[in-house]
Amino acid sequence: MSDHHPNPKRSKTIRDFFKRNNEESTSMHSNPSLPPPICEEQPHSESQRVESESLRAESQRANFDQEVDTNSLERDPGLRPQIDTFPPNQRDNVRRAYILLGPCQPKLKEYPSHLEGKQMRQFKGSWYNQYPWLEYSVHKDKVFCFPCFLFDIDPSHKTFTIEGFRNWRRVGGKECAFLTHVGIINSPHHFAIQKWMDLKNPTHHIDRVVQPPQEVAKNRLRLTTTIEAIRYLANQGMAFRGDDESHDSFNRGNFIELVKAFARMNEEVEKVVLQNAPLNAQYISHKIQKEILNIYANKVRKRIRNEIGEDGKFCILVDEALDDSKKEQMAIIIRFVSCDGHIRERFFDIVSVHDTNSSTFKSDICKVFSKHSLLVSNMRGQGYDGASNMRGEWSGLQALFLNDCPYAYYIHCFAHRLQLALNAAAKEVGLVWRFFSMLNNIVNFVGAFAKRHSELKLTRQAEIEDFLATGRLGTGKGANQIRCLQRPGTTCWGSHFSSIRSLIDLFGATKTLLKDISHNGPTAQFHGEAEGIKISMLSFDFVFALNLLDKTMGFTDFLCQELQRKSQDIVSALNLVASTKMELDELRNNGWDDFIQSVRSFCEKHEISMPDMGTRHTMGTGRSCQQKDCITVEHYYHMDVFNEVIDYQLEE
């Protein structure tokens, strides 16, 4: 046996698991004469703490520089892409990378000059010192605002962010364009400057400030109160602001009044909100309200996106309209089949568009899709109205999407088509057009004053009591409700049917009210208006159209309501349209006798004279030269009105 033993392996120490960073550490470990590093905790001075924070900030900047390659970023402000063109999850990194680079301020020996008015003017390099935020584009010979480029995404501020500024004669003086851009203390430029400084100096961020736990708890309670108030108002669809939100106002709006209610119900809340909150607290500001609302909206959209599925197919419904501020708003609705096999229809977004071109619509819709990872290739249907910018065969919105996805079939909105059919019937038949014109006059005249509303209700109440006493009306839960005349809407054709139904129910009371005003009205003008409306309302033409449209629109109103159901599918919709056409066709072929009998009963009930149906129908003033056809009164109302109204609806 040999006495020679192999050298045992050196046992590892904790230093073996770390890589040596520099020569100094290497020499320290290799030189045994150096004292070992001190591991005991030593109190840090203020200067050491600041130095540590600075080193950490530099380390963070280095990490950001690694995430976004600053060498690949376009420096020229006239050529670089806007921040909103980058993916949302990369925009902060891009901002940090540009902040590391700083504003683009090239210093040239001589800047290009051009004629402005009668003088040659050019950019001056000294403006960099006066306006540190200024950037100069060599390519465009224009100046831009560096912080506004980073943080101001408002499309209304384009001069110093997208287009560039070069009107040098407006620099300096009382109306300096640079000072106008800077604006007052709460201008968008100042907000952008503040965000620039915050992102530039991480040690000054609010999350770096150490707060006592009690203060943190108070801030959380304030924010929780705001969140719950916003959640309630948003869920109820109620307005937030009031006409006067000042401290001496009796009603400061729904939002602040709801916060007051929470404070009255909880002493802890009362101690930290409203007048008991710090003066610089912004938890009830309009900006915070909008941010929280936007968070809620994004959470709802995320929920809808998850319902669609990762590779789920969907359809879109799009319509646009002017709001009260005269801005064009485009609503986007998504229709899809959920994972459990049910048809879902969800309001997804509303977008403000600057024009109504089909290309603009498509661009804005695609932006919404891209933001929520929805692919145009997964679209399987489009539903719009019949406007040319929507249904155009070559350049309409449906054609643009079909070019990208041939399976995104376009279907004209059934509700819009139904309204077009009813509009056609109203415009083509003169008697129907005159009826709706007179219907508007009746509703406007009766609803002009609150006193007339009250008199109409009292007259209707007395009429109901008389009918109940004589047994002409039955009783029951919800029966014999006293209503008012309903005004027909200009865009919603379904409201016309409700207006017709209300006039039929209140026909007797309305006739009595008009008769009373024509005899006992306060002025001769009211006498004449009431008498003229009463004569038109009691004419047989008006009564005939009233009963005819009540009959036909009863069918179409049911169809209109069914077509607006969220769970409606194409097969059921086609079946409903077919059944409605069959009912209208049956009414046209076999319903005349029953209909004219109902009109006769209506005339007898309200003491309206009915013409002899067997006599000759006269046209115009009754002169023989104006009579083209020798037809009876019954033939005119049957063929030229009854059948024609139904035919127009069937054709559409």
C-alpha positions as CSV (number, residue, x, y, z in Angstrom):
1,M,0.0,0.0,0.0
2,S,1.4,3.3,-0.9
3,D,1.8,6.0,1.7
4,H,1.1,8.6,-0.9
5,H,-2.4,10.1,-0.5
6,P,-4.0,12.4,-3.1
7,N,-4.5,16.0,-2.0
8,P,-8.0,16.4,-0.7
9,K,-10.3,18.8,-2.7
10,R,-10.4,22.3,-1.4
11,S,-13.6,23.0,0.4
12,K,-15.7,25.7,-1.2
13,T,-16.4,29.0,0.5
14,I,-19.1,31.4,-0.2
15,R,-16.7,33.6,-2.2
16,D,-16.4,30.8,-4.7
17,F,-20.0,31.4,-5.8
18,F,-19.4,35.0,-6.9
19,K,-17.7,36.4,-9.9
20,R,-14.9,38.9,-9.4
21,N,-15.8,42.2,-11.0
22,N,-12.6,44.1,-11.2
23,E,-8.9,44.0,-10.5
24,E,-9.3,45.8,-7.2
25,S,-11.5,43.0,-5.8
26,T,-9.0,40.4,-7.3
27,S,-6.1,42.0,-5.6
28,M,-7.9,42.3,-2.4
29,H,-8.8,38.6,-2.3
30,S,-5.3,37.5,-3.4
31,N,-3.4,39.7,-0.9
32,P,-3.6,38.1,2.5
33,S,-2.2,41.2,4.2
34,L,-5.4,43.1,3.4
35,P,-8.0,43.0,6.2
36,P,-11.1,41.1,5.5
37,P,-14.2,43.0,4.5
38,I,-16.3,44.3,7.4
39,C,-19.7,42.6,7.4
40,E,-21.2,44.4,10.4
41,E,-24.0,46.9,9.7
42,Q,-22.8,50.4,9.9
43,P,-25.1,53.5,10.1
44,H,-25.2,55.4,6.8
45,S,-24.8,59.1,6.6
46,E,-27.1,61.3,4.6
47,S,-24.5,61.7,1.9
48,Q,-24.0,57.9,1.7
49,R,-27.8,57.5,1.3
50,V,-28.0,60.0,-1.5
51,E,-25.0,58.4,-3.2
52,S,-26.7,55.0,-2.9
53,E,-29.9,56.4,-4.4
54,S,-28.0,58.0,-7.2
55,L,-26.2,54.7,-8.0
56,R,-29.5,52.9,-8.0
57,A,-31.0,55.5,-10.4
58,E,-27.9,55.1,-12.7
59,S,-28.4,51.3,-12.5
60,Q,-32.0,51.7,-13.5
61,R,-31.1,54.0,-16.4
62,A,-28.6,51.3,-17.6
63,N,-31.3,48.7,-17.5
64,F,-33.7,50.9,-19.5
65,D,-30.9,51.5,-22.0
66,Q,-30.5,47.7,-22.4
67,E,-34.3,47.2,-22.9
68,V,-34.5,49.8,-25.7
69,D,-31.5,50.3,-28.0
70,T,-30.9,54.0,-28.0
71,N,-28.8,53.7,-31.2
72,S,-31.8,52.5,-33.1
73,L,-34.1,55.4,-32.1
74,E,-34.6,58.2,-34.7
75,R,-33.1,61.4,-33.2
76,D,-34.4,63.9,-35.7
77,P,-37.8,65.1,-34.3
78,G,-39.1,65.7,-37.8
79,L,-38.6,62.0,-38.7
80,R,-39.1,60.0,-35.5
81,P,-42.4,58.1,-35.0
82,Q,-44.8,59.3,-32.4
83,I,-45.0,57.6,-29.0
84,D,-48.5,56.2,-29.5
85,T,-47.2,54.2,-32.5
86,F,-45.1,52.0,-30.2
87,P,-46.8,49.0,-28.5
88,P,-48.4,50.1,-25.2
89,N,-46.1,47.9,-23.1
90,Q,-43.0,49.5,-24.6
91,R,-43.9,53.2,-24.5
92,D,-42.5,53.9,-21.1
93,N,-39.2,52.3,-22.0
94,V,-39.1,54.3,-25.2
95,R,-39.7,57.5,-23.2
96,R,-36.9,56.6,-20.8
97,A,-34.6,55.9,-23.7
98,Y,-35.3,59.3,-25.3
99,I,-34.9,61.0,-21.9
100,L,-31.4,59.4,-21.6
101,L,-30.6,60.9,-25.0
102,G,-32.1,64.3,-24.1
103,P,-33.6,66.8,-26.5
104,C,-32.3,66.9,-30.0
105,Q,-30.4,70.2,-30.1
106,P,-27.9,70.2,-33.0
107,K,-25.6,73.3,-33.0
108,L,-24.9,74.3,-36.5
109,K,-22.6,77.1,-37.7
110,E,-25.4,78.4,-39.8
111,Y,-29.0,77.5,-39.8
112,P,-31.1,77.6,-43.0
113,S,-32.9,80.9,-43.7
114,H,-36.1,81.6,-45.6
115,L,-38.2,84.6,-46.5
116,E,-40.9,85.7,-44.0
117,G,-42.6,88.8,-45.1
118,K,-39.9,91.0,-46.4
119,Q,-37.0,89.6,-44.3
120,M,-34.9,86.5,-44.3
121,R,-35.2,84.7,-41.0
122,Q,-33.6,81.6,-39.4
123,F,-33.5,79.6,-36.3
124,K,-31.1,80.8,-33.5
125,G,-29.0,78.4,-31.4
126,S,-29.3,80.7,-28.4
127,W,-33.0,79.7,-28.1
128,Y,-31.7,76.4,-26.6
129,N,-30.6,78.1,-23.5
130,Q,-33.8,80.2,-23.2
131,Y,-36.1,77.2,-23.8
132,P,-34.4,74.0,-22.7
133,W,-37.3,71.9,-23.9
134,L,-36.8,73.0,-27.5
135,E,-35.7,70.6,-30.3
136,Y,-34.6,71.4,-33.8
137,S,-35.1,69.2,-36.9
138,V,-32.4,69.5,-39.4
139,H,-34.4,67.6,-42.0
140,K,-37.5,69.9,-41.8
141,D,-35.9,73.1,-40.4
142,K,-38.6,73.2,-37.7
143,V,-38.7,73.2,-33.9
144,F,-40.5,70.8,-31.7
145,C,-41.3,70.4,-28.0
146,F,-39.4,67.5,-26.4
147,P,-41.7,66.9,-23.2
148,C,-44.9,67.3,-25.2
149,F,-43.6,64.7,-27.7
150,L,-43.1,62.3,-24.8
151,F,-46.3,62.8,-22.9
152,D,-48.8,65.0,-24.6
153,I,-50.9,62.6,-26.7
154,D,-53.8,65.1,-27.3
155,P,-54.4,65.3,-31.1
156,S,-55.4,69.0,-30.7
157,H,-51.7,70.0,-30.0
158,K,-50.0,69.1,-33.2
159,T,-47.8,72.1,-34.0
160,F,-45.0,71.4,-31.6
161,T,-45.4,67.6,-31.6
162,I,-46.2,66.4,-35.1
163,E,-46.2,69.2,-37.7
164,G,-43.4,71.4,-36.3
165,F,-43.1,75.2,-36.0
166,R,-41.1,77.5,-38.3
167,N,-42.7,80.9,-38.1
168,W,-39.5,82.6,-36.7
169,R,-40.9,86.1,-36.8
170,R,-43.4,85.0,-34.1
171,V,-40.6,84.2,-31.7
172,G,-40.0,87.0,-29.1
173,G,-42.1,89.9,-28.3
174,K,-45.4,90.0,-26.5
175,E,-47.0,87.3,-28.5
176,C,-44.1,84.9,-28.6
177,A,-45.2,81.5,-30.0
178,F,-42.9,79.7,-27.6
179,L,-44.4,81.4,-24.5
180,T,-47.9,80.8,-25.9
181,H,-47.1,77.1,-26.2
182,V,-45.8,77.0,-22.6
183,G,-49.1,78.6,-21.4
184,I,-50.3,79.0,-17.8
185,I,-49.3,76.8,-14.9
186,N,-51.8,74.1,-15.6
187,S,-51.3,73.9,-19.3
188,P,-50.6,70.6,-21.1
189,H,-46.9,71.7,-21.6
190,H,-46.4,72.1,-17.8
191,F,-47.9,68.7,-17.1
192,A,-45.6,67.2,-19.7
193,I,-42.6,69.0,-18.1
194,Q,-43.6,67.6,-14.7
195,K,-43.8,64.1,-16.1
196,W,-40.5,64.5,-17.8
197,M,-38.8,65.6,-14.6
198,D,-40.4,62.7,-12.6
199,L,-39.3,60.1,-15.1
200,K,-35.9,61.7,-15.4
201,N,-35.3,61.6,-11.6
202,P,-36.6,58.3,-10.2
203,T,-35.4,59.3,-6.6
204,H,-38.1,62.0,-6.6
205,H,-41.0,59.6,-7.5
206,I,-43.9,59.5,-5.1
207,D,-43.2,55.8,-4.5
208,R,-39.8,56.8,-3.1
209,V,-41.3,59.0,-0.4
210,V,-41.7,57.1,2.9
211,Q,-45.0,57.8,4.5
212,P,-46.2,56.8,8.0
213,P,-48.6,53.8,8.0
214,Q,-51.4,56.0,9.4
215,E,-51.1,58.4,6.4
216,V,-51.1,55.5,4.0
217,A,-54.3,54.1,5.5
218,K,-56.0,57.5,5.3
219,N,-55.0,57.8,1.6
220,R,-56.3,54.4,0.9
221,L,-59.6,55.1,2.6
222,R,-60.0,58.4,0.6
223,L,-59.3,56.6,-2.7
224,T,-61.6,53.7,-1.7
225,T,-64.5,56.1,-1.1
226,T,-63.9,57.7,-4.5
227,I,-63.8,54.4,-6.2
228,E,-67.0,53.2,-4.6
229,A,-68.8,56.4,-5.5
230,I,-67.7,56.2,-9.1
231,R,-68.6,52.5,-9.3
232,Y,-72.2,53.3,-8.1
233,L,-72.7,56.2,-10.4
234,A,-71.3,54.4,-13.4
235,N,-73.4,51.3,-12.7
236,Q,-76.6,53.5,-12.5
237,G,-75.7,55.5,-15.5
238,M,-75.9,58.8,-13.6
239,A,-74.1,62.1,-14.2
240,F,-71.1,62.9,-12.0
241,R,-70.8,66.7,-12.0
242,G,-73.3,69.4,-10.9
243,D,-74.0,72.9,-12.2
244,D,-72.2,74.4,-9.1
245,E,-69.6,72.4,-7.2
246,S,-68.4,75.2,-5.0
247,H,-68.3,74.8,-1.3
248,D,-71.3,77.1,-0.6
249,S,-73.5,75.2,-3.1
250,F,-76.5,73.4,-1.8
251,N,-76.1,70.6,-4.4
252,R,-72.5,70.0,-5.6
253,G,-73.4,67.2,-8.0
254,N,-74.0,63.5,-7.7
255,F,-70.4,62.5,-7.1
256,I,-69.6,64.9,-4.2
257,E,-73.0,64.4,-2.6
258,L,-72.5,60.6,-2.7
259,V,-69.1,61.1,-1.0
260,K,-70.9,63.2,1.6
261,A,-73.5,60.4,2.1
262,F,-70.7,57.9,2.7
263,A,-69.1,60.3,5.3
264,R,-72.4,60.6,7.2
265,M,-72.7,56.8,7.4
266,N,-69.1,56.2,8.5
267,E,-67.1,58.2,11.0
268,E,-63.8,57.0,9.7
269,V,-64.6,58.2,6.2
270,E,-65.8,61.5,7.5
271,K,-62.5,62.2,9.2
272,V,-60.5,61.9,6.0
273,V,-62.7,63.2,3.1
274,L,-63.8,66.6,1.7
275,Q,-63.0,69.4,4.2
276,N,-61.0,67.1,6.4
277,A,-58.7,66.0,3.6
278,P,-55.3,67.7,2.9
279,L,-55.6,70.8,0.8
280,N,-53.4,69.2,-1.9
281,A,-55.4,66.0,-2.1
282,Q,-56.8,65.4,-5.6
283,Y,-58.9,62.3,-5.0
284,I,-62.1,64.0,-6.0
285,S,-60.7,65.9,-9.0
286,H,-62.2,65.5,-12.4
287,K,-58.9,64.0,-13.6
288,I,-58.9,61.3,-11.0
289,Q,-62.6,60.5,-11.8
290,K,-61.8,60.1,-15.5
291,E,-58.8,57.9,-14.7
292,I,-60.8,55.6,-12.5
293,L,-63.7,55.4,-15.0
294,N,-61.1,54.5,-17.7
295,I,-59.8,51.7,-15.5
296,Y,-63.3,50.4,-15.1
297,A,-63.9,50.6,-18.8
298,N,-60.7,48.7,-19.6
299,K,-61.6,46.0,-17.1
300,V,-65.0,45.6,-18.8
301,R,-63.4,45.4,-22.2
302,K,-60.9,42.9,-20.9
303,R,-63.8,40.8,-19.6
304,I,-65.5,40.9,-23.0
305,R,-62.2,40.1,-24.7
306,N,-61.9,37.0,-22.5
307,E,-65.4,36.0,-23.4
308,I,-64.6,36.1,-27.1
309,G,-61.6,33.7,-26.6
310,E,-58.0,33.7,-27.9
311,D,-58.9,32.8,-31.4
312,G,-62.7,33.4,-31.3
313,K,-64.7,34.6,-34.3
314,F,-66.8,37.7,-34.0
315,C,-69.0,40.2,-35.9
316,I,-69.1,44.0,-35.6
317,L,-72.0,46.5,-35.5
318,V,-71.0,50.1,-36.2
319,D,-73.0,53.3,-36.3
320,E,-72.1,56.9,-36.0
321,A,-74.0,60.0,-34.8
322,L,-73.5,63.6,-33.8
323,D,-73.5,64.3,-30.1
324,D,-74.6,67.5,-28.3
325,S,-71.2,69.1,-28.9
326,K,-71.5,68.4,-32.6
327,K,-68.7,65.9,-32.6
328,E,-69.0,62.7,-34.7
329,Q,-69.0,59.7,-32.4
330,M,-68.7,56.1,-33.7
331,A,-70.1,53.3,-31.6
332,I,-68.5,49.8,-31.9
333,I,-70.5,46.8,-30.8
334,I,-69.1,43.2,-30.9
335,R,-71.3,40.2,-31.5
336,F,-70.0,36.7,-30.8
337,V,-70.8,33.2,-29.6
338,S,-69.5,32.6,-26.1
339,C,-67.7,29.5,-24.9
340,D,-71.0,28.1,-23.6
341,G,-72.7,28.4,-27.0
342,H,-74.8,31.5,-26.3
343,I,-75.0,34.6,-28.6
344,R,-73.5,37.6,-26.9
345,E,-73.8,41.2,-28.0
346,R,-71.6,43.7,-26.2
347,F,-71.1,47.4,-26.5
348,F,-67.3,47.6,-26.8
349,D,-66.1,51.2,-27.4
350,I,-67.1,54.6,-28.6
351,V,-64.6,56.6,-30.7
352,S,-64.6,60.3,-31.7
353,V,-63.9,60.6,-35.5
354,H,-62.9,63.8,-37.3
355,D,-64.7,62.8,-40.5
356,T,-67.1,60.2,-41.9
357,N,-64.9,58.7,-44.6
358,S,-64.8,54.9,-44.8
359,S,-61.0,54.9,-44.5
360,T,-61.2,56.9,-41.3
361,F,-63.7,54.5,-39.8
362,K,-61.6,51.5,-40.7
363,S,-58.4,53.1,-39.3
364,D,-60.1,53.8,-36.0
365,I,-61.7,50.4,-35.8
366,C,-58.4,48.7,-36.5
367,K,-56.8,50.7,-33.7
368,V,-59.4,49.4,-31.3
369,F,-58.8,45.9,-32.5
370,S,-55.1,46.2,-32.2
371,K,-55.3,47.6,-28.7
372,H,-57.3,44.5,-27.6
373,S,-55.6,41.9,-29.7
374,L,-58.6,41.3,-32.0
375,L,-57.7,40.2,-35.5
376,V,-59.5,41.3,-38.6
377,S,-59.0,37.8,-40.0
378,N,-61.3,36.5,-37.3
379,M,-64.1,38.8,-38.3
380,R,-67.1,36.9,-39.7
381,G,-69.7,39.6,-40.2
382,Q,-70.3,43.4,-40.5
383,G,-73.6,45.2,-39.7
384,Y,-74.1,48.8,-40.8
385,D,-76.8,51.1,-42.0
386,G,-77.4,51.8,-45.7
387,A,-75.2,54.9,-46.1
388,S,-72.8,55.0,-49.0
389,N,-69.7,55.3,-46.8
390,M,-70.8,52.1,-45.0
391,R,-72.3,49.8,-47.7
392,G,-70.4,51.1,-50.8
393,E,-69.5,48.3,-53.1
394,W,-66.1,49.6,-54.0
395,S,-64.9,52.0,-51.3
396,G,-67.4,51.6,-48.5
397,L,-66.4,50.3,-45.1
398,Q,-67.7,46.8,-45.8
399,A,-65.6,46.6,-49.0
400,L,-62.4,47.7,-47.2
401,F,-62.8,45.0,-44.6
402,L,-63.8,42.4,-47.2
403,N,-60.5,43.1,-48.9
404,D,-58.7,42.1,-45.7
405,C,-61.0,39.2,-44.8
406,P,-63.2,37.7,-47.4
407,Y,-65.3,36.0,-44.7
408,A,-66.5,39.2,-43.1
409,Y,-69.8,39.2,-44.9
410,Y,-71.8,42.5,-44.8
411,I,-75.4,42.4,-43.7
412,H,-77.6,45.6,-43.9
413,C,-79.0,46.2,-40.4
414,F,-82.5,44.8,-40.3
415,A,-83.7,47.6,-37.9
416,H,-82.5,50.3,-40.4
417,R,-84.1,48.5,-43.3
418,L,-87.4,48.3,-41.5
419,Q,-87.3,52.0,-40.8
420,L,-86.5,52.7,-44.4
421,A,-89.5,50.7,-45.5
422,L,-91.8,52.6,-43.1
423,N,-90.3,55.9,-44.2
424,A,-91.0,55.0,-47.8
425,A,-94.6,54.3,-47.0
426,A,-94.9,57.6,-45.2
427,K,-93.3,59.6,-48.0
428,E,-95.0,58.0,-51.0
429,V,-98.6,58.0,-49.8
430,G,-99.8,61.6,-49.4
431,L,-102.6,60.8,-47.0
432,V,-100.1,59.1,-44.6
433,W,-97.6,62.1,-44.9
434,R,-100.4,64.5,-44.0
435,F,-101.5,62.3,-41.1
436,F,-98.0,62.4,-39.4
437,S,-97.8,66.1,-40.0
438,M,-101.1,66.6,-38.2
439,L,-100.1,64.2,-35.5
440,N,-97.1,66.4,-34.7
441,N,-99.3,69.5,-34.6
442,I,-101.8,67.8,-32.1
443,V,-99.0,66.7,-29.8
444,N,-97.2,70.0,-29.9
445,F,-100.4,72.0,-29.3
446,V,-101.6,69.9,-26.3
447,G,-98.1,69.7,-24.8
448,A,-97.3,73.3,-25.2
449,F,-98.4,74.2,-21.6
450,A,-98.5,72.2,-18.4
451,K,-102.1,73.4,-17.8
452,R,-103.2,71.6,-21.0
453,H,-101.6,68.4,-19.8
454,S,-103.5,68.7,-16.5
455,E,-106.8,69.4,-18.3
456,L,-106.2,66.4,-20.6
457,K,-105.5,64.1,-17.6
458,L,-108.6,65.3,-15.8
459,T,-110.8,64.8,-18.9
460,R,-109.4,61.3,-19.4
461,Q,-110.0,60.5,-15.7
462,A,-113.6,61.6,-15.9
463,E,-114.0,59.5,-19.1
464,I,-112.6,56.4,-17.5
465,E,-114.9,56.8,-14.5
466,D,-117.9,57.1,-16.8
467,F,-116.8,54.0,-18.8
468,L,-116.3,52.0,-15.7
469,A,-119.7,53.0,-14.3
470,T,-121.4,51.9,-17.6
471,G,-119.4,48.7,-17.9
472,R,-117.7,49.7,-21.1
473,L,-114.3,49.2,-19.5
474,G,-113.0,46.3,-17.4
475,T,-110.8,46.5,-14.3
476,G,-107.5,44.8,-13.5
477,K,-104.0,45.3,-12.3
478,G,-102.3,48.0,-14.5
479,A,-105.4,48.6,-16.5
480,N,-106.9,52.1,-17.4
481,Q,-103.7,54.0,-16.7
482,I,-103.9,57.7,-17.3
483,R,-101.3,58.7,-19.9
484,C,-100.2,61.7,-21.9
485,L,-99.8,62.1,-25.6
486,Q,-96.4,60.8,-26.7
487,R,-94.3,62.8,-29.1
488,P,-92.9,60.8,-32.1
489,G,-89.1,60.8,-32.5
490,T,-87.3,62.0,-35.6
491,T,-84.9,59.1,-35.7
492,C,-86.7,56.3,-33.9
493,W,-89.6,55.1,-36.0
494,G,-90.8,52.8,-33.3
495,S,-91.8,55.9,-31.3
496,H,-94.4,56.7,-33.9
497,F,-96.4,53.6,-33.1
498,S,-96.4,54.6,-29.4
499,S,-97.6,58.1,-30.4
500,I,-100.4,56.6,-32.5
501,R,-101.5,54.3,-29.6
502,S,-101.6,57.1,-27.1
503,L,-103.7,59.3,-29.4
504,I,-106.2,56.4,-29.9
505,D,-106.5,55.9,-26.2
506,L,-106.9,59.7,-25.6
507,F,-108.9,60.5,-28.7
508,G,-112.1,61.4,-26.8
509,A,-110.3,63.4,-24.1
510,T,-108.2,65.3,-26.8
511,K,-111.3,66.1,-28.7
512,T,-113.0,67.5,-25.6
513,L,-109.9,69.5,-24.7
514,L,-109.7,71.1,-28.2
515,K,-113.4,71.9,-28.1
516,D,-113.0,73.6,-24.8
517,I,-110.0,75.7,-25.9
518,S,-111.7,76.7,-29.1
519,H,-114.6,78.1,-27.1
520,N,-113.0,79.3,-23.8
521,G,-109.3,79.8,-24.7
522,P,-107.6,83.0,-23.4
523,T,-106.9,84.5,-26.9
524,A,-108.3,84.4,-30.4
525,Q,-105.1,82.8,-31.6
526,F,-105.7,79.8,-29.4
527,H,-109.4,79.7,-30.5
528,G,-108.3,79.5,-34.1
529,E,-105.5,76.9,-33.6
530,A,-107.7,74.6,-31.5
531,E,-110.6,74.8,-34.0
532,G,-108.3,74.1,-37.0
533,I,-106.7,71.1,-35.3
534,K,-110.0,69.8,-34.1
535,I,-111.5,70.0,-37.6
536,S,-108.5,68.1,-39.1
537,M,-108.5,65.5,-36.3
538,L,-112.2,64.8,-36.8
539,S,-111.9,64.4,-40.6
540,F,-112.4,60.9,-42.0
541,D,-109.0,61.0,-43.8
542,F,-107.2,61.4,-40.4
543,V,-109.3,58.8,-38.7
544,F,-108.8,56.3,-41.5
545,A,-105.0,56.8,-41.5
546,L,-104.9,56.6,-37.7
547,N,-106.6,53.2,-37.6
548,L,-104.7,51.9,-40.7
549,L,-101.2,52.7,-39.3
550,D,-102.2,51.4,-35.9
551,K,-103.0,48.1,-37.6
552,T,-100.0,47.9,-39.9
553,M,-97.4,49.3,-37.5
554,G,-98.7,46.8,-34.9
555,F,-97.1,44.1,-37.0
556,T,-93.9,46.0,-37.8
557,D,-93.4,47.3,-34.2
558,F,-93.3,43.7,-32.9
559,L,-90.8,42.9,-35.6
560,C,-88.7,46.0,-34.8
561,Q,-88.5,45.1,-31.1
562,E,-87.5,41.5,-31.9
563,L,-84.8,42.6,-34.3
564,Q,-83.2,44.7,-31.6
565,R,-82.8,41.7,-29.2
566,K,-79.2,41.0,-28.3
567,S,-79.7,37.2,-28.7
568,Q,-81.3,37.4,-32.1
569,D,-79.8,35.3,-34.8
570,I,-80.0,35.5,-38.6
571,V,-82.3,32.5,-39.0
572,S,-84.8,33.7,-36.5
573,A,-84.7,37.2,-38.0
574,L,-85.4,35.9,-41.5
575,N,-88.3,33.8,-40.1
576,L,-89.7,36.9,-38.3
577,V,-89.5,39.0,-41.5
578,A,-91.2,36.2,-43.4
579,S,-94.0,35.8,-40.9
580,T,-94.6,39.6,-40.7
581,K,-94.8,39.8,-44.5
582,M,-97.4,36.9,-44.4
583,E,-99.5,38.8,-41.9
584,L,-99.4,42.0,-43.9
585,D,-100.2,40.1,-47.1
586,E,-103.1,38.4,-45.3
587,L,-104.4,41.8,-44.1
588,R,-104.2,43.1,-47.7
589,N,-106.0,40.2,-49.3
590,N,-108.6,39.4,-46.7
591,G,-108.6,42.1,-44.0
592,W,-110.4,45.0,-45.7
593,D,-113.9,44.2,-44.5
594,D,-113.0,43.8,-40.9
595,F,-110.8,46.9,-41.0
596,I,-113.4,49.2,-42.5
597,Q,-115.9,47.9,-39.9
598,S,-113.5,48.8,-37.1
599,V,-113.1,52.3,-38.7
600,R,-116.9,52.6,-38.8
601,S,-117.2,51.7,-35.1
602,F,-114.5,54.2,-34.2
603,C,-116.4,57.0,-36.1
604,E,-119.6,56.1,-34.3
605,K,-118.0,56.1,-30.9
606,H,-116.5,59.6,-31.4
607,E,-119.4,61.0,-33.4
608,I,-117.4,61.5,-36.7
609,S,-119.3,61.6,-40.0
610,M,-118.3,58.8,-42.4
611,P,-118.7,59.3,-46.2
612,D,-121.0,57.1,-48.3
613,M,-118.6,54.5,-49.6
614,G,-120.7,53.9,-52.8
615,T,-120.6,57.5,-54.1
616,R,-118.2,58.8,-56.6
617,H,-114.8,59.9,-55.3
618,T,-114.0,63.5,-56.2
619,M,-110.5,64.9,-56.5
620,G,-109.2,68.4,-55.9
621,T,-112.0,71.0,-55.7
622,G,-114.5,68.7,-57.3
623,R,-114.5,70.3,-60.8
624,S,-115.1,67.9,-63.6
625,C,-111.8,68.8,-65.3
626,Q,-109.9,67.5,-62.3
627,Q,-111.6,64.1,-62.2
628,K,-109.3,61.6,-63.9
629,D,-110.9,58.3,-62.9
630,C,-114.5,57.4,-62.2
631,I,-114.0,55.5,-58.9
632,T,-116.0,55.2,-55.8
633,V,-115.0,56.4,-52.3
634,E,-114.6,52.8,-51.2
635,H,-112.4,52.0,-54.1
636,Y,-110.1,55.0,-53.3
637,Y,-109.6,54.1,-49.7
638,H,-109.3,50.4,-50.4
639,M,-107.0,50.4,-53.4
640,D,-105.2,53.8,-53.4
641,V,-104.6,54.0,-49.6
642,F,-105.1,50.7,-47.8
643,N,-103.4,48.4,-50.4
644,E,-100.8,51.0,-51.4
645,V,-99.5,51.5,-47.8
646,I,-99.2,47.7,-47.3
647,D,-97.6,47.2,-50.8
648,Y,-94.8,49.8,-50.0
649,Q,-94.0,47.9,-46.9
650,L,-94.0,44.5,-48.6
651,E,-91.8,45.8,-51.4
652,E,-89.2,47.0,-49.0
